[in-house]
């Protein structure tokens, strides 16, 4: 029996523990890494890409005619005899070919549908990018809120200890002790809620990234204000969106496809060509050949082809109306999302310019006054609540600001957050 090498065993255990540590380590993310990961792993984008590839494959088939028909037949066989007693044996190959213009219109129709699938893919990427931006900054905001909740608990515990000391020496009334205890319980309860919301935000982000909901994330970014290019204006966004938005590009491709479908419907009135080539064996002589050329005549044009033409004309008009509706909706969405972006931006800048510093100053003054015995604990709690509410408002407004940017990107089809 072979002995066990203790050094090899220790090395194996060390490598295994190292591997487990690496696997369990949270993946560091920036917003750029998150977007790249989503583009590579998102099931939605993968499905749209496969649909695009499928349309390209279907377009390739439109150049080729239908499969030929191969027939092997025996004629002039006397009743009760075997097939070898034939008078004529024939091998026939028949190929039907559409009228050439119909082949052209069918291919152009398929090409426009490929183009529409490509723009659907681009719109899908735009939607996923916007979803990542919103979810990523919501996740950062949830972590900031969690940290704020922990600070609140620490402050509540600190004040509880201070009130306890003042109470023991007879400098604080009983009501302050009760209030400090209530505030401590409230802050701990809010901390539990913040932890739950942070887990939900992480799960949401992981889902958009195409990862398991409980995959750990360590963000390399912090939640801070990034102002967009000041040259961005509503008129400029409108102009670029009308020229290049994937939704309108797709709608234009579908209008063009419907136009080719209408031409193809009219082309159904044209005859198809049928060519047959055969080899004959007559009376034991196999050296006979023949060819036949025929036309498939649209005899029932008053019924079948007429219905197809009517359907294609209506579909073309419908696609034009859909494109107009999408254009109007797009302009409305741009207007609303740009207005929301401006509102969120102004609120963030108001917090930075005045509100955060004023709330901090109020709390500093209240804390110093309480320690000098000039005010009671209730005033300190109110100042602390004001500071926490202002900081939380800033966090929420920052998250709303980035959500507004994501919505504006989705509405305009432009990459705004560089």
PyMOL commands that set and color helices and strands:
alter all, ss='L'
color gray80, all
select helices_A, chain A and resi 6-24+31-41+43-61+83-85+100-168+174-209+234-244+246-267+301-371+377-412
alter helices_A, ss='H'
color red, helices_A
select strands_A, chain A and resi 27-29+69-75+88-97+217-219+272-282+285-296
alter strands_A, ss='S'
color yellow, strands_A
deselect
rebuild
show_as cartoon
